[in-house]
């Protein structure tokens, strides 16, 4: 299941999550973000129950983008026990995200 993270649900869904979280910071107008969309969807299905996968639209949630210092997108943040434990920037191969996921789950 792919989540939609907002400032209203962020602490409950991300910071207090019992499983690690992958956040995809994106925008609807971003070409590389659109390319990564299906990859993120696949990861959400493949790791359901082991990893919470969700998206943050930086245009709709600028506070969250600022909180994470997002300057370029797509930006992927890996959160474990409320702390950023890794990140990736740009349209990257799925296997690179999978390697990072394997490190944190």
Biopython code that builds the backbone (N, CA, C, O; Angstrom):
import numpy as np
from Bio.PDB.StructureBuilder import StructureBuilder

atoms = [
    (1, "UNK", "N", (0.844, -1.186, 0.000)),
    (1, "UNK", "CA", (0.000, 0.000, 0.000)),
    (1, "UNK", "C", (0.884, 1.242, 0.000)),
    (1, "UNK", "O", (1.838, 1.348, 0.770)),
    (2, "UNK", "N", (0.550, 2.159, -0.865)),
    (2, "UNK", "CA", (1.294, 3.413, -0.957)),
    (2, "UNK", "C", (0.556, 4.477, -0.148)),
    (2, "UNK", "O", (-0.636, 4.703, -0.354)),
    (3, "UNK", "N", (1.254, 5.119, 0.757)),
    (3, "UNK", "CA", (0.669, 6.137, 1.627)),
    (3, "UNK", "C", (0.852, 7.524, 1.025)),
    (3, "UNK", "O", (1.715, 7.745, 0.176)),
    (4, "UNK", "N", (0.026, 8.439, 1.481)),
    (4, "UNK", "CA", (0.183, 9.855, 1.149)),
    (4, "UNK", "C", (0.461, 10.559, 2.474)),
    (4, "UNK", "O", (-0.412, 10.649, 3.338)),
    (5, "UNK", "N", (1.690, 11.056, 2.622)),
    (5, "UNK", "CA", (2.071, 11.714, 3.861)),
    (5, "UNK", "C", (1.801, 13.211, 3.772)),
    (5, "UNK", "O", (2.113, 13.856, 2.771)),
    (6, "UNK", "N", (1.220, 13.745, 4.831)),
    (6, "UNK", "CA", (0.929, 15.172, 4.937)),
    (6, "UNK", "C", (1.430, 15.657, 6.294)),
    (6, "UNK", "O", (1.786, 14.852, 7.155)),
    (7, "UNK", "N", (1.455, 16.965, 6.477)),
    (7, "UNK", "CA", (1.893, 17.474, 7.777)),
    (7, "UNK", "C", (0.946, 17.009, 8.884)),
    (7, "UNK", "O", (1.352, 16.896, 10.040)),
    (8, "UNK", "N", (-0.307, 16.739, 8.535)),
    (8, "UNK", "CA", (-1.291, 16.311, 9.531)),
    (8, "UNK", "C", (-1.057, 14.868, 9.996)),
    (8, "UNK", "O", (-1.273, 14.559, 11.168)),
    (9, "UNK", "N", (-0.621, 13.988, 9.099)),
    (9, "UNK", "CA", (-0.457, 12.587, 9.494)),
    (9, "UNK", "C", (1.007, 12.157, 9.619)),
    (9, "UNK", "O", (1.287, 10.992, 9.900)),
    (10, "UNK", "N", (1.931, 13.082, 9.413)),
    (10, "UNK", "CA", (3.342, 12.729, 9.320)),
    (10, "UNK", "C", (3.893, 12.078, 10.590)),
    (10, "UNK", "O", (4.533, 11.029, 10.516)),
    (11, "UNK", "N", (3.657, 12.674, 11.729)),
    (11, "UNK", "CA", (4.198, 12.099, 12.963)),
    (11, "UNK", "C", (3.634, 10.708, 13.217)),
    (11, "UNK", "O", (4.379, 9.791, 13.561)),
    (12, "UNK", "N", (2.339, 10.546, 13.054)),
    (12, "UNK", "CA", (1.711, 9.248, 13.299)),
    (12, "UNK", "C", (2.178, 8.195, 12.302)),
    (12, "UNK", "O", (2.473, 7.065, 12.692)),
    (13, "UNK", "N", (2.249, 8.547, 11.026)),
    (13, "UNK", "CA", (2.556, 7.571, 9.984)),
    (13, "UNK", "C", (4.053, 7.336, 9.761)),
    (13, "UNK", "O", (4.457, 6.244, 9.360)),
    (14, "UNK", "N", (4.874, 8.356, 10.019)),
    (14, "UNK", "CA", (6.306, 8.242, 9.714)),
    (14, "UNK", "C", (7.149, 8.188, 10.987)),
    (14, "UNK", "O", (7.833, 7.197, 11.243)),
    (15, "UNK", "N", (7.096, 9.241, 11.770)),
    (15, "UNK", "CA", (7.958, 9.331, 12.954)),
    (15, "UNK", "C", (7.670, 8.200, 13.938)),
    (15, "UNK", "O", (8.600, 7.620, 14.499)),
    (16, "UNK", "N", (6.405, 7.884, 14.151)),
    (16, "UNK", "CA", (6.032, 6.845, 15.109)),
    (16, "UNK", "C", (5.777, 5.486, 14.468)),
    (16, "UNK", "O", (5.222, 4.600, 15.118)),
    (17, "UNK", "N", (6.164, 5.303, 13.226)),
    (17, "UNK", "CA", (5.938, 4.042, 12.527)),
    (17, "UNK", "C", (6.728, 2.911, 13.181)),
    (17, "UNK", "O", (7.878, 3.088, 13.584)),
    (18, "UNK", "N", (6.093, 1.756, 13.277)),
    (18, "UNK", "CA", (6.766, 0.582, 13.847)),
    (18, "UNK", "C", (7.669, -0.111, 12.835)),
    (18, "UNK", "O", (8.502, -0.937, 13.208)),
    (19, "UNK", "N", (7.509, 0.219, 11.563)),
    (19, "UNK", "CA", (8.371, -0.331, 10.517)),
    (19, "UNK", "C", (9.102, 0.823, 9.831)),
    (19, "UNK", "O", (8.642, 1.963, 9.894)),
    (20, "UNK", "N", (10.225, 0.550, 9.182)),
    (20, "UNK", "CA", (10.930, 1.614, 8.449)),
    (20, "UNK", "C", (10.025, 2.226, 7.374)),
    (20, "UNK", "O", (9.056, 1.611, 6.929)),
    (21, "UNK", "N", (10.369, 3.454, 6.973)),
    (21, "UNK", "CA", (9.554, 4.208, 6.022)),
    (21, "UNK", "C", (10.430, 4.718, 4.880)),
    (21, "UNK", "O", (11.550, 5.185, 5.086)),
    (22, "UNK", "N", (9.882, 4.614, 3.670)),
    (22, "UNK", "CA", (10.499, 5.226, 2.482)),
    (22, "UNK", "C", (9.578, 6.341, 2.037)),
    (22, "UNK", "O", (8.407, 6.106, 1.739)),
    (23, "UNK", "N", (10.109, 7.562, 1.991)),
    (23, "UNK", "CA", (9.327, 8.714, 1.545)),
    (23, "UNK", "C", (9.837, 9.155, 0.185)),
    (23, "UNK", "O", (11.034, 9.367, -0.005)),
    (24, "UNK", "N", (8.912, 9.290, -0.759)),
    (24, "UNK", "CA", (9.212, 9.805, -2.091)),
    (24, "UNK", "C", (8.709, 11.239, -2.150)),
    (24, "UNK", "O", (7.504, 11.476, -2.224)),
    (25, "UNK", "N", (9.635, 12.198, -2.117)),
    (25, "UNK", "CA", (9.280, 13.610, -2.282)),
    (25, "UNK", "C", (9.215, 13.881, -3.779)),
    (25, "UNK", "O", (10.183, 13.627, -4.496)),
    (26, "UNK", "N", (8.092, 14.390, -4.254)),
    (26, "UNK", "CA", (7.868, 14.544, -5.690)),
    (26, "UNK", "C", (6.979, 15.758, -5.967)),
    (26, "UNK", "O", (6.488, 16.420, -5.053)),
    (27, "UNK", "N", (6.794, 16.023, -7.258)),
    (27, "UNK", "CA", (5.822, 17.031, -7.716)),
    (27, "UNK", "C", (5.186, 16.503, -9.000)),
    (27, "UNK", "O", (5.814, 15.768, -9.762)),
    (28, "UNK", "N", (3.939, 16.887, -9.227)),
    (28, "UNK", "CA", (3.208, 16.421, -10.409)),
    (28, "UNK", "C", (3.852, 16.868, -11.714)),
    (28, "UNK", "O", (3.718, 16.180, -12.726)),
    (29, "UNK", "N", (4.544, 17.997, -11.720)),
    (29, "UNK", "CA", (5.134, 18.554, -12.934)),
    (29, "UNK", "C", (6.530, 17.988, -13.234)),
    (29, "UNK", "O", (7.125, 18.319, -14.260)),
    (30, "UNK", "N", (7.046, 17.143, -12.351)),
    (30, "UNK", "CA", (8.431, 16.650, -12.436)),
    (30, "UNK", "C", (8.513, 15.378, -13.287)),
    (30, "UNK", "O", (7.972, 14.341, -12.901)),
    (31, "UNK", "N", (9.180, 15.450, -14.430)),
    (31, "UNK", "CA", (9.330, 14.302, -15.321)),
    (31, "UNK", "C", (10.018, 13.102, -14.666)),
    (31, "UNK", "O", (9.485, 11.994, -14.719)),
    (32, "UNK", "N", (11.192, 13.296, -14.048)),
    (32, "UNK", "CA", (11.847, 12.165, -13.382)),
    (32, "UNK", "C", (10.991, 11.563, -12.264)),
    (32, "UNK", "O", (11.053, 10.360, -12.011)),
    (33, "UNK", "N", (10.201, 12.396, -11.602)),
    (33, "UNK", "CA", (9.301, 11.896, -10.553)),
    (33, "UNK", "C", (8.261, 10.957, -11.161)),
    (33, "UNK", "O", (7.945, 9.910, -10.597)),
    (34, "UNK", "N", (7.735, 11.351, -12.323)),
    (34, "UNK", "CA", (6.747, 10.505, -13.005)),
    (34, "UNK", "C", (7.371, 9.171, -13.403)),
    (34, "UNK", "O", (6.714, 8.132, -13.337)),
    (35, "UNK", "N", (8.639, 9.200, -13.816)),
    (35, "UNK", "CA", (9.331, 7.973, -14.181)),
    (35, "UNK", "C", (9.474, 7.041, -12.974)),
    (35, "UNK", "O", (9.407, 5.820, -13.119)),
    (36, "UNK", "N", (9.668, 7.607, -11.804)),
    (36, "UNK", "CA", (9.882, 6.807, -10.595)),
    (36, "UNK", "C", (8.571, 6.327, -9.969)),
    (36, "UNK", "O", (8.585, 5.433, -9.123)),
    (37, "UNK", "N", (7.447, 6.907, -10.372)),
    (37, "UNK", "CA", (6.153, 6.554, -9.797)),
    (37, "UNK", "C", (5.859, 5.061, -9.798)),
    (37, "UNK", "O", (5.525, 4.509, -8.750)),
    (38, "UNK", "N", (5.973, 4.382, -10.952)),
    (38, "UNK", "CA", (5.702, 2.941, -10.981)),
    (38, "UNK", "C", (6.673, 2.129, -10.110)),
    (38, "UNK", "O", (6.291, 1.110, -9.534)),
    (39, "UNK", "N", (7.912, 2.579, -10.020)),
    (39, "UNK", "CA", (8.908, 1.899, -9.184)),
    (39, "UNK", "C", (8.485, 1.978, -7.721)),
    (39, "UNK", "O", (8.533, 0.984, -6.996)),
    (40, "UNK", "N", (8.072, 3.167, -7.297)),
    (40, "UNK", "CA", (7.643, 3.365, -5.913)),
    (40, "UNK", "C", (6.396, 2.524, -5.625)),
    (40, "UNK", "O", (6.280, 1.925, -4.556)),
    (41, "UNK", "N", (5.475, 2.483, -6.572)),
    (41, "UNK", "CA", (4.277, 1.642, -6.418)),
    (41, "UNK", "C", (4.650, 0.183, -6.244)),
    (41, "UNK", "O", (4.113, -0.496, -5.368)),
    (42, "UNK", "N", (5.568, -0.307, -7.071)),
    (42, "UNK", "CA", (6.020, -1.699, -6.971)),
    (42, "UNK", "C", (6.635, -1.977, -5.606)),
    (42, "UNK", "O", (6.350, -3.004, -4.990)),
    (43, "UNK", "N", (7.477, -1.064, -5.134)),
    (43, "UNK", "CA", (8.121, -1.255, -3.840)),
    (43, "UNK", "C", (7.093, -1.293, -2.714)),
    (43, "UNK", "O", (7.230, -2.067, -1.767)),
    (44, "UNK", "N", (6.068, -0.457, -2.819)),
    (44, "UNK", "CA", (5.012, -0.444, -1.801)),
    (44, "UNK", "C", (4.325, -1.806, -1.723)),
    (44, "UNK", "O", (4.012, -2.281, -0.631)),
    (45, "UNK", "N", (4.092, -2.428, -2.865)),
    (45, "UNK", "CA", (3.456, -3.754, -2.898)),
    (45, "UNK", "C", (4.408, -4.838, -2.408)),
    (45, "UNK", "O", (4.036, -5.687, -1.598)),
    (46, "UNK", "N", (5.638, -4.799, -2.907)),
    (46, "UNK", "CA", (6.617, -5.839, -2.584)),
    (46, "UNK", "C", (6.988, -5.870, -1.108)),
    (46, "UNK", "O", (7.234, -6.941, -0.553)),
    (47, "UNK", "N", (7.031, -4.719, -0.473)),
    (47, "UNK", "CA", (7.483, -4.644, 0.921)),
    (47, "UNK", "C", (6.353, -4.361, 1.901)),
    (47, "UNK", "O", (6.602, -3.958, 3.037)),
    (48, "UNK", "N", (5.119, -4.568, 1.470)),
    (48, "UNK", "CA", (3.964, -4.331, 2.336)),
    (48, "UNK", "C", (4.115, -5.121, 3.637)),
    (48, "UNK", "O", (4.345, -6.330, 3.620)),
    (49, "UNK", "N", (3.983, -4.424, 4.753)),
    (49, "UNK", "CA", (4.122, -5.051, 6.062)),
    (49, "UNK", "C", (5.526, -4.970, 6.634)),
    (49, "UNK", "O", (5.705, -5.064, 7.849)),
    (50, "UNK", "N", (6.533, -4.796, 5.768)),
    (50, "UNK", "CA", (7.927, -4.697, 6.214)),
    (50, "UNK", "C", (8.463, -3.274, 6.124)),
    (50, "UNK", "O", (9.377, -2.886, 6.851)),
    (51, "UNK", "N", (7.862, -2.499, 5.202)),
    (51, "UNK", "CA", (8.305, -1.134, 4.931)),
    (51, "UNK", "C", (7.082, -0.321, 4.549)),
    (51, "UNK", "O", (6.270, -0.752, 3.731)),
    (52, "UNK", "N", (6.956, 0.841, 5.137)),
    (52, "UNK", "CA", (5.869, 1.743, 4.771)),
    (52, "UNK", "C", (6.397, 2.657, 3.675)),
    (52, "UNK", "O", (7.400, 3.346, 3.866)),
    (53, "UNK", "N", (5.732, 2.665, 2.539)),
    (53, "UNK", "CA", (6.166, 3.464, 1.395)),
    (53, "UNK", "C", (5.108, 4.529, 1.127)),
    (53, "UNK", "O", (3.922, 4.228, 0.990)),
    (54, "UNK", "N", (5.557, 5.778, 1.056)),
    (54, "UNK", "CA", (4.606, 6.848, 0.814)),
    (54, "UNK", "C", (5.219, 8.015, 0.087)),
    (54, "UNK", "O", (6.430, 8.086, -0.124)),
    (55, "UNK", "N", (4.346, 8.933, -0.292)),
    (55, "UNK", "CA", (4.751, 10.082, -1.093)),
    (55, "UNK", "C", (4.426, 11.382, -0.369)),
    (55, "UNK", "O", (3.477, 11.462, 0.411)),
    (56, "UNK", "N", (5.234, 12.388, -0.646)),
    (56, "UNK", "CA", (4.989, 13.745, -0.186)),
    (56, "UNK", "C", (5.058, 14.643, -1.413)),
    (56, "UNK", "O", (6.109, 14.766, -2.043)),
    (57, "UNK", "N", (3.937, 15.270, -1.750)),
    (57, "UNK", "CA", (3.900, 16.237, -2.839)),
    (57, "UNK", "C", (4.465, 17.546, -2.299)),
    (57, "UNK", "O", (3.865, 18.172, -1.424)),
    (58, "UNK", "N", (5.622, 17.961, -2.821)),
    (58, "UNK", "CA", (6.294, 19.138, -2.257)),
    (58, "UNK", "C", (5.528, 20.434, -2.492)),
    (58, "UNK", "O", (5.707, 21.400, -1.750)),
    (59, "UNK", "N", (4.680, 20.469, -3.510)),
    (59, "UNK", "CA", (3.881, 21.672, -3.761)),
    (59, "UNK", "C", (2.729, 21.785, -2.767)),
    (59, "UNK", "O", (2.326, 22.889, -2.402)),
    (60, "UNK", "N", (2.203, 20.646, -2.333)),
    (60, "UNK", "CA", (1.098, 20.643, -1.385)),
    (60, "UNK", "C", (1.574, 20.601, 0.066)),
    (60, "UNK", "O", (0.833, 20.977, 0.974)),
    (61, "UNK", "N", (2.797, 20.150, 0.285)),
    (61, "UNK", "CA", (3.352, 20.008, 1.636)),
    (61, "UNK", "C", (4.732, 20.674, 1.733)),
    (61, "UNK", "O", (5.721, 20.005, 2.033)),
    (62, "UNK", "N", (4.802, 21.985, 1.481)),
    (62, "UNK", "CA", (6.118, 22.636, 1.493)),
    (62, "UNK", "C", (6.818, 22.576, 2.851)),
    (62, "UNK", "O", (8.046, 22.610, 2.918)),
    (63, "UNK", "N", (6.031, 22.486, 3.941)),
    (63, "UNK", "CA", (6.639, 22.411, 5.272)),
    (63, "UNK", "C", (7.465, 21.132, 5.423)),
    (63, "UNK", "O", (8.551, 21.148, 6.002)),
    (64, "UNK", "N", (6.935, 20.025, 4.896)),
    (64, "UNK", "CA", (7.669, 18.767, 4.988)),
    (64, "UNK", "C", (8.910, 18.788, 4.111)),
    (64, "UNK", "O", (9.965, 18.293, 4.508)),
    (65, "UNK", "N", (8.788, 19.357, 2.925)),
    (65, "UNK", "CA", (9.950, 19.463, 2.044)),
    (65, "UNK", "C", (11.040, 20.291, 2.722)),
    (65, "UNK", "O", (12.219, 19.942, 2.664)),
    (66, "UNK", "N", (10.645, 21.371, 3.353)),
    (66, "UNK", "CA", (11.604, 22.231, 4.052)),
    (66, "UNK", "C", (12.219, 21.498, 5.244)),
    (66, "UNK", "O", (13.420, 21.605, 5.491)),
    (67, "UNK", "N", (11.406, 20.766, 5.969)),
    (67, "UNK", "CA", (11.874, 20.020, 7.143)),
    (67, "UNK", "C", (12.987, 19.042, 6.776)),
    (67, "UNK", "O", (13.893, 18.795, 7.572)),
    (68, "UNK", "N", (12.914, 18.488, 5.567)),
    (68, "UNK", "CA", (13.920, 17.535, 5.111)),
    (68, "UNK", "C", (14.976, 18.170, 4.216)),
    (68, "UNK", "O", (15.852, 17.474, 3.703)),
    (69, "UNK", "N", (14.902, 19.469, 4.027)),
    (69, "UNK", "CA", (15.891, 20.162, 3.219)),
    (69, "UNK", "C", (15.872, 19.756, 1.756)),
    (69, "UNK", "O", (16.912, 19.738, 1.098)),
    (70, "UNK", "N", (14.689, 19.430, 1.246)),
    (70, "UNK", "CA", (14.575, 18.973, -0.134)),
    (70, "UNK", "C", (14.824, 20.145, -1.087)),
    (70, "UNK", "O", (14.093, 21.135, -1.080)),
    (71, "UNK", "N", (15.863, 20.012, -1.898)),
    (71, "UNK", "CA", (16.219, 21.050, -2.856)),
    (71, "UNK", "C", (15.988, 20.590, -4.291)),
    (71, "UNK", "O", (15.779, 21.411, -5.184)),
    (72, "UNK", "N", (16.027, 19.273, -4.512)),
    (72, "UNK", "CA", (15.819, 18.681, -5.833)),
    (72, "UNK", "C", (14.939, 17.447, -5.664)),
    (72, "UNK", "O", (14.923, 16.805, -4.613)),
    (73, "UNK", "N", (14.208, 17.137, -6.733)),
    (73, "UNK", "CA", (13.339, 15.969, -6.690)),
    (73, "UNK", "C", (13.519, 15.139, -7.956)),
    (73, "UNK", "O", (13.981, 15.672, -8.965)),
    (74, "UNK", "N", (13.177, 13.871, -7.940)),
    (74, "UNK", "CA", (12.676, 13.147, -6.784)),
    (74, "UNK", "C", (13.770, 12.958, -5.727)),
    (74, "UNK", "O", (14.947, 12.774, -6.037)),
    (75, "UNK", "N", (13.331, 13.010, -4.480)),
    (75, "UNK", "CA", (14.213, 12.812, -3.329)),
    (75, "UNK", "C", (13.598, 11.726, -2.473)),
    (75, "UNK", "O", (12.420, 11.797, -2.122)),
    (76, "UNK", "N", (14.383, 10.730, -2.138)),
    (76, "UNK", "CA", (13.905, 9.603, -1.342)),
    (76, "UNK", "C", (14.587, 9.625, 0.018)),
    (76, "UNK", "O", (15.815, 9.650, 0.108)),
    (77, "UNK", "N", (13.787, 9.614, 1.070)),
    (77, "UNK", "CA", (14.313, 9.583, 2.434)),
    (77, "UNK", "C", (13.908, 8.267, 3.083)),
    (77, "UNK", "O", (12.762, 7.834, 2.970)),
    (78, "UNK", "N", (14.851, 7.641, 3.758)),
    (78, "UNK", "CA", (14.612, 6.398, 4.471)),
    (78, "UNK", "C", (14.610, 6.709, 5.969)),
    (78, "UNK", "O", (15.589, 7.227, 6.507)),
    (79, "UNK", "N", (13.509, 6.390, 6.628)),
    (79, "UNK", "CA", (13.320, 6.720, 8.041)),
    (79, "UNK", "C", (13.194, 5.427, 8.831)),
    (79, "UNK", "O", (12.456, 4.518, 8.452)),
    (80, "UNK", "N", (13.921, 5.364, 9.924)),
    (80, "UNK", "CA", (13.811, 4.209, 10.829)),
    (80, "UNK", "C", (13.807, 4.749, 12.250)),
    (80, "UNK", "O", (14.693, 5.504, 12.650)),
    (81, "UNK", "N", (12.786, 4.343, 13.008)),
    (81, "UNK", "CA", (12.627, 4.791, 14.394)),
    (81, "UNK", "C", (12.666, 6.315, 14.489)),
    (81, "UNK", "O", (13.258, 6.881, 15.409)),
    (82, "UNK", "N", (12.021, 6.968, 13.517)),
    (82, "UNK", "CA", (11.884, 8.422, 13.542)),
    (82, "UNK", "C", (13.084, 9.208, 13.068)),
    (82, "UNK", "O", (13.079, 10.438, 13.128)),
    (83, "UNK", "N", (14.126, 8.516, 12.591)),
    (83, "UNK", "CA", (15.360, 9.181, 12.192)),
    (83, "UNK", "C", (15.685, 8.859, 10.736)),
    (83, "UNK", "O", (15.471, 7.736, 10.278)),
    (84, "UNK", "N", (16.203, 9.849, 10.013)),
    (84, "UNK", "CA", (16.652, 9.617, 8.641)),
    (84, "UNK", "C", (17.908, 8.752, 8.694)),
    (84, "UNK", "O", (18.906, 9.127, 9.310)),
    (85, "UNK", "N", (17.848, 7.591, 8.042)),
    (85, "UNK", "CA", (18.984, 6.670, 8.039)),
    (85, "UNK", "C", (19.607, 6.534, 6.653)),
    (85, "UNK", "O", (20.573, 5.793, 6.474)),
    (86, "UNK", "N", (19.060, 7.244, 5.679)),
    (86, "UNK", "CA", (19.614, 7.215, 4.332)),
    (86, "UNK", "C", (18.755, 8.024, 3.393)),
    (86, "UNK", "O", (17.611, 8.359, 3.699)),
    (87, "UNK", "N", (19.331, 8.337, 2.228)),
    (87, "UNK", "CA", (18.566, 9.066, 1.218)),
    (87, "UNK", "C", (19.165, 8.814, -0.161)),
    (87, "UNK", "O", (20.305, 8.370, -0.299)),
    (88, "UNK", "N", (18.371, 9.106, -1.159)),
    (88, "UNK", "CA", (18.788, 9.000, -2.559)),
    (88, "UNK", "C", (18.158, 10.161, -3.306)),
    (88, "UNK", "O", (17.087, 10.639, -2.931)),
    (89, "UNK", "N", (18.812, 10.611, -4.351)),
    (89, "UNK", "CA", (18.333, 11.747, -5.120)),
    (89, "UNK", "C", (18.270, 11.396, -6.596)),
    (89, "UNK", "O", (19.190, 10.791, -7.146)),
    (90, "UNK", "N", (17.173, 11.782, -7.226)),
    (90, "UNK", "CA", (17.052, 11.630, -8.669)),
    (90, "UNK", "C", (16.371, 10.353, -9.094)),
    (90, "UNK", "O", (16.018, 9.504, -8.275)),
    (91, "UNK", "N", (16.194, 10.237, -10.411)),
    (91, "UNK", "CA", (15.624, 9.029, -10.998)),
    (91, "UNK", "C", (16.729, 7.979, -10.995)),
    (91, "UNK", "O", (17.707, 8.084, -11.735)),
    (92, "UNK", "N", (16.560, 6.978, -10.158)),
    (92, "UNK", "CA", (17.608, 5.976, -9.981)),
    (92, "UNK", "C", (17.050, 4.584, -10.265)),
    (92, "UNK", "O", (15.834, 4.396, -10.242)),
    (93, "UNK", "N", (17.908, 3.614, -10.529)),
    (93, "UNK", "CA", (17.429, 2.252, -10.790)),
    (93, "UNK", "C", (16.749, 1.659, -9.557)),
    (93, "UNK", "O", (17.117, 1.948, -8.418)),
    (94, "UNK", "N", (15.756, 0.831, -9.818)),
    (94, "UNK", "CA", (15.011, 0.191, -8.730)),
    (94, "UNK", "C", (15.945, -0.610, -7.827)),
    (94, "UNK", "O", (15.778, -0.601, -6.608)),
    (95, "UNK", "N", (16.920, -1.297, -8.402)),
    (95, "UNK", "CA", (17.790, -2.130, -7.581)),
    (95, "UNK", "C", (18.601, -1.313, -6.576)),
    (95, "UNK", "O", (18.984, -1.829, -5.526)),
    (96, "UNK", "N", (18.863, -0.058, -6.885)),
    (96, "UNK", "CA", (19.574, 0.805, -5.930)),
    (96, "UNK", "C", (18.691, 1.101, -4.717)),
    (96, "UNK", "O", (19.163, 1.109, -3.580)),
    (97, "UNK", "N", (17.409, 1.341, -4.972)),
    (97, "UNK", "CA", (16.475, 1.546, -3.866)),
    (97, "UNK", "C", (16.308, 0.252, -3.070)),
    (97, "UNK", "O", (16.248, 0.277, -1.840)),
    (98, "UNK", "N", (16.235, -0.859, -3.764)),
    (98, "UNK", "CA", (16.079, -2.158, -3.091)),
    (98, "UNK", "C", (17.275, -2.422, -2.174)),
    (98, "UNK", "O", (17.092, -2.871, -1.042)),
    (99, "UNK", "N", (18.472, -2.155, -2.636)),
    (99, "UNK", "CA", (19.677, -2.354, -1.795)),
    (99, "UNK", "C", (19.578, -1.530, -0.519)),
    (99, "UNK", "O", (19.877, -2.015, 0.573)),
    (100, "UNK", "N", (19.157, -0.284, -0.668)),
    (100, "UNK", "CA", (19.036, 0.595, 0.490)),
    (100, "UNK", "C", (17.958, 0.077, 1.444)),
    (100, "UNK", "O", (18.133, 0.093, 2.662)),
    (101, "UNK", "N", (16.846, -0.379, 0.876)),
    (101, "UNK", "CA", (15.778, -0.935, 1.695)),
    (101, "UNK", "C", (16.275, -2.146, 2.480)),
    (101, "UNK", "O", (16.009, -2.271, 3.675)),
    (102, "UNK", "N", (16.992, -3.028, 1.806)),
    (102, "UNK", "CA", (17.512, -4.233, 2.468)),
    (102, "UNK", "C", (18.432, -3.884, 3.637)),
    (102, "UNK", "O", (18.484, -4.606, 4.633)),
    (103, "UNK", "N", (19.146, -2.788, 3.511)),
    (103, "UNK", "CA", (20.041, -2.356, 4.592)),
    (103, "UNK", "C", (19.274, -1.931, 5.836)),
    (103, "UNK", "O", (19.764, -2.090, 6.954)),
    (104, "UNK", "N", (18.053, -1.383, 5.644)),
    (104, "UNK", "CA", (17.356, -0.816, 6.798)),
    (104, "UNK", "C", (16.250, -1.689, 7.379)),
    (104, "UNK", "O", (15.806, -1.454, 8.503)),
    (105, "UNK", "N", (15.796, -2.696, 6.627)),
    (105, "UNK", "CA", (14.719, -3.523, 7.221)),
    (105, "UNK", "C", (15.286, -4.746, 7.933)),
    (105, "UNK", "O", (14.529, -5.545, 8.486)),
]
sb = StructureBuilder()
sb.init_structure("model")
sb.init_model(0)
sb.init_chain("A")
sb.init_seg("    ")
for serial, (resi, resn, name, xyz) in enumerate(atoms, 1):
    if name == "N":
        sb.init_residue(resn, " ", resi, " ")
    sb.init_atom(name, np.array(xyz, "f"), 0.0, 1.0, " ", f" {name:<3s}", serial, name[0])
structure = sb.get_structure()
